Amino acid sequence: MTDQEPVAGRDRSARDRDAAHAAQRRGARTAERARAGRNDKLRKLAFGGIVVAVLAVGSYLAFGDFLRRPADAAASGVIDVQSSMAGFTPSEIDVTAGQTVTLKWWTQDAAMHLKNGVHTMVSPDLGLSESLPAESTRIVTWTVPDKAGTYDVWCETCCGGKDAPQMHGKIVVKPASASVGAPVG
């Protein structure tokens, strides 16, 4: 029996070593899975951050003109009008027949997007034929005709010109008697 005891002791030592190595391998696999999980979460977080950044930049580029609108125009009785690739903002302007109106007309569009580098505001019925250089602001003072009605105004130099529906706006001329005591614009 003495011969078997050392063999059993060796077997037990081998089993203990194998168990210890198996435990180390299990621990290493668990640690690797935990690292992979953290890396996966970090990748998802980074991707989400990139998506949010791209959407924020895109929104700013698409709607930034509305954030930079001049604030002083309404208080001074001047009508603030923006020309952009999407048309005129506001798309409808109310004025009074026979009055002198001042438009603060502006654009942030780059010259490369505009024919001859300008936006235009055209309405032969209203006597309007104005041009606005790219990325600029211009004050246009204009006497409204005496004939009340709704008139079409368009930009001839952008996105298809008069044929493009988005490049049109309306100027509504109200009779002078309808606005007695009302502010111009």
Summary of the structure (lengths in Angstrom):
residues: 185
radius of gyration: 36.4
end to end distance: 114.8
largest distance: 126.9
contacts: 474
relative contact order: 0.13
helix: 47%
strand: 29%
